[in-house]
Amino acid sequence: MTRISLANNRPSYFVNLKELRNMISRLEGDANSRGSDTDQSSASSGTTWNLHYDTAVIHAGLDKTPRHGECTVPVFNSASFKFPSSAAADDAFSSVPDVQRWVYSRFEQPTNDAFERRMAALDDGVDAVSLASGAAATLTVAMSLARVGDNVIVSNFTHGGTFHQFKLIMAQMGVESRFCNTNDLERVRSLLDERTKFIFTETIGNPKFSVADLEPLAEIAHGVQIPLVVDATFTAAGYFCQPARWGADIVIHSATKWIGGHGTTLGGVAIETGRSDWQSNVSRFPQLHGREFGSDKIVGTNLYEALGSRAYMQMLKWDFMRDTGACLAAPSAQQLCIGLETLPLRCERQTQNADQLARWLRAHPRVAWVRYLGFEDHPDHALAKKYFTPGHGFGSVLTFGLQGGAAEGFALIDAFKLVTNTPNVGDAKTIIGHHWSTTHKQCSPEEMENMGVYEDLLRLSLGIEHISDIIRDFEQALQCASQVASKHSGASPGSL
């Protein structure tokens, strides 16, 4: 069982594990700087302990001294915050705000801060920045690290929107994206040069369901002092996998998915793990060491020297999120905190459902192939066993195709009574989608096949409904779909 240490080197407003235990015991606690993941003593009993992941999703980030005794994260629905004096206003804009932290909600605000603290704790990070969506998190991180004339190495097997961001948006900013299979380590090495700013991959590629080989990728990135940036959306806020423990430097989530968990709230988050060696490659990342950026002017000194491992996140927040306006709304931050509290329970049920349905589909005569990480003959099953948390399963999403190809697949989608056709994942509801005609439609057929998107591919995100009801819906929908004459069989990745 994964256990989480909540100690962190954020300022005193970050609740560490000792403070949390003392809060629960109604004893006074102290702020401690972030150390290792070792246990910390309880003042009340003298014992040592760490929180299980299932407990941290509820308690991490809670205010240790709530103003009104509130037991949940409150919504501070205020665009700005009052200064007690002119001197306080000057202090807030002249230094990293210690005297008064809250200034304007486009920069930082208390509800978002609680969500950020919780996410940093769950994903083994030192700091986090919440943003308006997962897309905002990815693009903001990319813009903060790469400039005109730079290049980045990006996995082929990415979400359609992510592919579009790197191929078109970053290109318009003068940044070249070099796409490849990032598990082809020699290919990755061959694409590196002195202008490469980061390597980007996904823990579980969407929708190919490849698993990133994080450990050697991190070694390659760190060998040239650049960060490994990992979109860990499909591994659910550290429940299935914590990329930081395998060397990832920046971890990104679309919080809209498993974190929110109910399809109600858009959100994203970027987490700094504290493993980046920003100091050894000053020339590659001058934005953390020079004086041209706004945050350097705020600090009044070299940003990295002033803030150490927190420098990058502060730059991301004060120079990029602030100026692009990609901030998360406070009510959304509260909704995401609430979603996190039940994430382990939802993931446990969703994973059980995925495993049972994958095996049921594989045995059905109308199903041509099923791609599921829990199958031992999946090409990346061994990587999943290496990187995923033991006992937490192999994720709650799978892909499959029917004997009648895309035409039968469309008929299946239209015949469902319970399963929902929508471009989302990680919901409490079971969701199905056809990537070729939706999320990856802006890609060419060749690009889609390079990304593992086939015309007959159907992606299924399992919800928390009872498995017998899901199977019953599949039975009736498959029967209806089988009556549709197939016009073509479509491409198939094979029977996996």
N, C-alpha and C positions, 0 to 999 in steps of 0.2 A: 504494500500500500504506500503510495507516495505521501510524504509528509512535507510540510511547507514551513520554512522559517520566515517570519515576517519582519525580521530585523532589516533595516534599510538605512542608507546613508543620506536620505533626504533630510531636510531640516526637522525641527522638533515636532512639526505637525504630522509627521509620518509615524503611525503607530507601529512599534516593533513588538515582537512576541512577548517579551517580559511585561511591557505595558498592557498588552491585551490580557494576559493572565491576571495581572493585578487589577485590571478593570473588572474582570469577571468576579474576582474575589473581593471587589470593592475596597482594594487597598491602593495606596499611592504608588505610582510607577515612575520610572525615569526614562528619558529618551536615550537610546543607545545607538551608536553608529553601526552601520551594516558590517557584519563579520562574515563568518562562514555559515554553513547550514547546521552547525552544531546546536544542541539543545541549550536552552537558557534556563536559569534557576527561577523557581517561583518563590517569592518572598514569604508566601503564606505557609508553604509546606516543606521547603528545602529540596523538593524533588525536581527532576529535570524532565522536559517533555517537548515535543514538537507537535504542531497541529497536523492532523490528516488533511489531505486536499479537500475532502468533503466538508470539513469544518471551516477551513480557510475561505471557501467561497461565500460563507455567511458572515464571518467576523473580520476578515481583513479589510482595512480601510475605514472601520468605524471610528468616529470621533471618541477619544478617550475621556473627554470632558464635555458631553453634550450640553448646550446652553439651556435647553428646556427639558432635559431628561429623555429626549427622544430615543427610541430603540431601533429605528431604521434610518437610512440615509434620507435626510430631508431635501426638498427641492428649494434651492435659492434662486427663485425666478426673478432675478434682478439684472438689468443690463449693465449697471455700474454700481460702484460702492463708494460711500461717502467718506471724505477725508475729514479727520477731526481738526486739521489746521492746515495752513499753507505750507508750513514746514514739513508736515507729513506727506503732502502731495509732492513736494520737491524730492523728499527722500524716496518715495515710491518710484519716481521716474529717473532717479540718479543712481540707483543701485539695485541689485537683485532684492526685491522687496522683503525685507526682514521686519521692518517696523510695521508696515501695513502691506500684506501680501495681495489682498484682493483689490483690484483697480477697475477692471473692465472685463466683462464676461467673454469677450473675444480673445482675451489673453489667457486668463485663468479664472476659475470660480469654484466655490466649495463643493458643490454637488459633483462636478466633473472630477475634482481632485479625489474624492472618495472612490469613484470608479477607477481612476488611474492607479491609486494606491493598491486597490484590490487586484487589479490586473498585473501590476508589477510583482506582487507577492506570488500570484498563482503561476506566473511564467518565469520565476527565478530572475527577475530583473531588478535594476537599481532605480529606474524611473520610467515613467510612461507619459504619453500625450494622447488624449482622446480627440477624435476628429469626427466630422459629420458623417462619414461612411468609410467602408473598407477601401473604396476607390480613392477617397481623399487621403487616407493614410498612405497608400502605395505611392501615389503621385507626389505627395508632399515629401516623403522620404527620398524619392528619386531626385526631385528638384534640389533638395538640400545638399545632396552629395555630389551631383554631377553638373558640370558647366559646359558652355559651348566648346566644342572640340574634344570633349571627353567621350568615353565609351563605357558601356556596361554589358555584362554577360548575363543573359536571361534564359531560363529554362523554356524549352519548347512547350512543355506541358503545363500551361497556365490557363487561368480563367480567361474567357474571351475578352472581357473588359480590360483586364491587365495587359493582354497581348496588344490591344488597341492603344493603350496608353504608351507602351514602350515603342511600338512601331510608328505611331503617328505623332502623338503629343510630344514625346521626348525628342523625336526627330525634328519637329518644328522649333524646338529649343536648342538645336545644334548638337544633340547628344545621339551617338550611334548605339543602337541596341544590337548586340551580337547573340542571336538565338542559337541554342544547341541543346542536345540532351545533356543536362548537367551531371548525369551519372556516368557519362563518357569523360572520365577525368583527364585523359590525354588531350581530348578535344578542348576541354576547358583551359588547360595549360597553354595550348597553342593559340588561344584567342587573347591571352593576357598581353598587355603592353604597359608602358609607363603612364598612359592616359586612362587606364581602366580604373573605375572608381568603386565598383562593388560587383558581387555575384548575387543574383536573385534566383530563388527557387521556391517551390511550395512543398510543404511536408508531404502532403498527398496531392499529386497533380490532378487538376480538375479539367476535364472529366476522365482522363486516361487511367487515373488511379495508380500511377507510378508512385513509388516512395523515394524521396530524396535521400541519397547516401551522405548524410550531414557531416559525419566525422572527417572523411578525407576532403570534402569540399571546404570545410573550415580550415583545414591544414593548408590547402592551396591558397585560400584567401589571405590567411594570416602570414603566409610565406612572403607575400608582397605588401603586407601591411594595409590591406583593404578589408572592409567588413563583408561578412556573409549575411545577406538580408533574406529572411525566410517568412513567407506568408504561411502562417500556421492555422488558417481558418478551419480547415477540415479536421484538425486534431483538437479543436474545441477547448480553447483557453487552457491548454496544458493537461487536459484530462487524459487524452490518448498519448501525447508526446510533448515533452518540453525541449524544444530545439536549443535553448540556452545551454542545457547540460551536455550538448554535443558540439558546442562551439559557435553557435549562431550569435551574431553581434546585435542584430536588430530583428525583432519579431513583430510581425504585423498580423492583425486579425480584422476580418469583417465581423464586427460585433452584432450585425444584423442577424447572423445565422444562429449558431448554437448558444452564444452568450445571451442574446435576447430571448431566443428560443420559442417565440410564439408568433413571429411574422408581423409584429406591431411596430418595430422601432428600427430606424436606420442608425448605424453608428460604426465607428472604426477606432482602432487603437494601435499605436506604435510603441514598442517597449525596447528600452536600451538595457542590455544585459550586463554592461560593465566590463566586457571582455575585449573591446576594441583597443588596439594600441595606437590611439590617435597621436601620441607624442612622437612615435618613431618615424612618422611620415608627414612631417609638417608641410612639405612642398606639395603633397598630393591633396591635402585638406587645409588650405590656408584659411578657410572660413572659420576654423576653430582656433586659429592662432593669430591671424591678422587683426586689423582694427577697422576694416571696411564695413562690417556688418553691424546692424543696429544693436544686437545684444552686446557686442564689445563696447559700444559707446555707453550702454547702460551700466555695464560692470565697471568700466573705466580702466580695464586692464586686459591682459590676454585672457580670453574666455576659458581656455583649457586650464591655465594656471589658477584661475579663480575658482573653477567649479569641478575640475577633475573629471571623474566618470559621469557626472551629470551635465557636462558642458554641451554634449551633442543634443540632448533632449531640450535643454533650454534654448539652444539655437533654433531647433525645429519649432519650438513653441513661439518664441519671441520674434523670429525673423521670417518664418514661413507660414505657420498656421495663422498668426496674427494678421499678416499682410494679405494672405489669400482669402481670409474669412472662412476657412474650412472648419470652424469650431463646432463642437457638439452642443446641442441645446440641453439645458439643465434637466428638463423633464425626461429627455431621452436618456441622460446619464443615470437618473434614478431607475428608470425602467430596466436598463441593462444591469444595474446592481441587483434588482429583484430577480431578473432572469438568471443571474449567476447562482443564486441561492439554491435553485433546483436543478442546475446543470448536471451534477453527477447522477441524480435519479433519472433524469430524462435520458442521458447518454447510456446508462445501464440498460434501460428498457429498449431504446432504439437499437443498440448493438445486438441485443438478444433477438429482436425482430429481424434485423438484417441477416444474421446468421441463419435463422430458421427459413426465412423467405428465399435466401440465395440457394439453399439446398433444395427447397421445394421447386424453385424455378428450374434448376439444373436437371431435375428429373422429369420435367414436363415435356411432352413430345412436340409442342408447338414452339418451344424455346430453342433457338439455335446455339446460343452461347451465353455465358454469364461471367462477368469479371468482378471478383470479390476478393479482397485481400486476405480473408480468412481461409481461402482454399490453398492447400499446400502446394498445388501446382501453379499458383499465380507467380509470375516471374519475380515479383518483389516481396513475396511472402517472408523470405528470410530477413530482408531489411526491415519489414514491419515488426517481426519478432525481436529484432535487435533494438529498434528505436522506440517502440511503443511500450507503455507502462504495463507490466505483467498483470494479467487479470482484468484489464479494462477492454479487452476485445480488439477488433480490427476496424473500427469505425462503423458508421451507420449508413453509408451510402454505397451503392453498387450500380453497375451498368449491365445491360443485357440487350440482346436482339432476338427477333422472332424469325421463324422459318420463312415467312412471307415478306421479310425485309421491311423497309420504311412504310410501305402502304399498310401492311398489317399492323405495324406499330402505331400509326395514326388511328386506325380503327380501334385498337386497344385503348388508347388514351381517351377517345371519345366515348367508349363504352363503360368507363369506370363510374361507379356511383359513390364511392367513398374516397378513393385516391384523388388528390387534387392536381390539376395541370397548371403549374405556375413556375416561373423561373426563380426558385429559391431552394434552399436546403436548410437543414438544422432546425426545422419547425417541429412543433408537437404533432402536427398532422403529417401523414405520409404524402409525399409530393413526387410527381413524375414530370419529366421534361424531355424534349427532343432538341438537342444542341444544334444539329445541322441546320434546322430551320428557325432557330431563335437566338441564343446567346452568342453563337459564333457565325452568325449569318454575314457579318461584315468581312469575314475571311474568305479567301479563295478556296476552292476545293482542295488544292494541293496543300495550302497552309493548314486546313482543317485535318487532313490525313496525317500531316507531320505532327500535329498536336494530339493525335489519338482520337479525333472526332470523326466518326463514320456515319454514313447516311442512315444506317439501321440502328444506331446506338440510342438507347433510352436510358436516362439517368434516373435512379430511384433513391430518394432520401426517406428513410424509414422514420415514422413517427412513433408515438407512444400508445397507439390504439392496441387493442388485444389482437394478437397475431392471428387468431382464428377468423376474425372479421376481415383482416387484410387479405388473407388467403381466399376467403369466400368471394371477396370482390374481384380478386385476380381470376378465380375460376370462371365466374360469369362473364368477365370482360374478355378473357381469352377465348371462350366459346363463341362470343359474338364476333371477335376479330377474325377467328378462323374461317368464318363464313364469307369474308371479304376476299374476292379474287385478287391475288397479288400481281401487280403489273411488272414489278422487278424485285429482285431479291436483295439488292443493296450490297454494299461492301461489308465485310465482316473481319474483325480482328482475330477470329479463330475461337475455338472452344476452349475457354480458360476456366 
